[in-house]
Structures are given as C-alpha cells and as structure tokens.
Amino acid sequence: KSEEQIEEEIPQTAENVITFINVGRHDEKQKQLSKLITVAEKLKKEGKQFRILFVGEGQDTNIYKKMVEEKKLEDTIIFLGKKKNPYPYYKKSDCVVLTSDYEGYPVVFIESMILEKPIITTNVSDYKTVEGKFGKVTKKDINSIYEEMKNFIENGFELKEKFDYKKYNEEIMQKLEKIF
C-alpha cells in the first residue's frame, strides 16, 4: 500500500530537507502535538531545514492549525487530514515522530518498522521495542523532543536491525494461544 499514489500534491521543499511525519488522532490530552509544534518553532528559529507532515485529524485539529498559523509555521507543518492509506506518506518521510503522553501499544511503531522509517518517540508503553534499534526515545518534555529532532536533522539515524514482521506475528500468535 505504500506504493499507491497519494491524493494531493505535497509542497516541494529544497533538496535534503528532512521530512518528519506524525500519524494519529489530534487529541491534545493524549497525543500532545502542541509540543511538536513548539519544537518546530524552536528548530525553525535556529534555521534548521525540515518539514512535518500531520496525517490525521480530531477534536483538536483546529487548535493545532491556529497554533501553526500564530507561529508562522505554515510552510513547515503541513496538515494532510485523515487518510485511508497513510503508508505512501510514511514513504515520503524520513522519520516518524510520536509525542504522546500515553499510548496503548502504538500501531505507528509497527507501521514505521515495517516501512523502515526511524522513530523518535516519547517514553510511552513498549518504547523499549524502539529504543536503539528502530529509533530514539525521549522524555515527554519539549527540550528532549527538540534535542532528538535536531540530532536527526543534523546526523540522521540508521536502523540497527531490520524488522522481521513474520517473527513478530509468530510471537503474537504464541502469546494469544497461551491466553486462550
């Protein structure tokens, strides 16, 4: 599904501009996307070249859009809305960012690992799945998220291993069999 054509044209940026992506429901209480917007403002003031794709929508989308407008980040943060197939957008990105205060097991982890996209995540449930192998884990504060995003812009991150979805599925099936 990551090979499918995307519906709209994503504005082009200069070559070598890092593209971050956040995929999820726009709910400030849980997802804390205001932190990501504040980090973007800080990085932009430092002259860093990047953009962030927001895939999703929710009760706080308009609040986020207003924040982006007030901080003059319309050329940096692009709202793409809810997508039936978010995978082509992952493909156009360099790194997935998760700023949540809490999560169940984040599906975005699996999607990112399958599509071989590094992850920057706050220390939500199952963050150890990501830590060191598939990305970086931060504290849940703006400065920690900022430092990891800045580091990614400046140095990138290579995945330390390839995600084996077959092995992952087998492990899940074994766990389910034990339960039942």
Secondary structure, 3 states (H helix, E strand, C coil): CCCCCCCCCCCCCCCCCEEEEEECCCCHHHHCHHHHHHHHHHHHHCCCCEEEEEECCCCCHHHHHHHHHHCCCCCCEEEEECCCCCHHHHHCCCEEEECCCCCCCCHHHHHHHHCCCCEEEECCCCHHHCECCCEEEECCCHHHHHHHHHHHHHHCCCCCCCCCHHHHHHHHHHHHHHHC
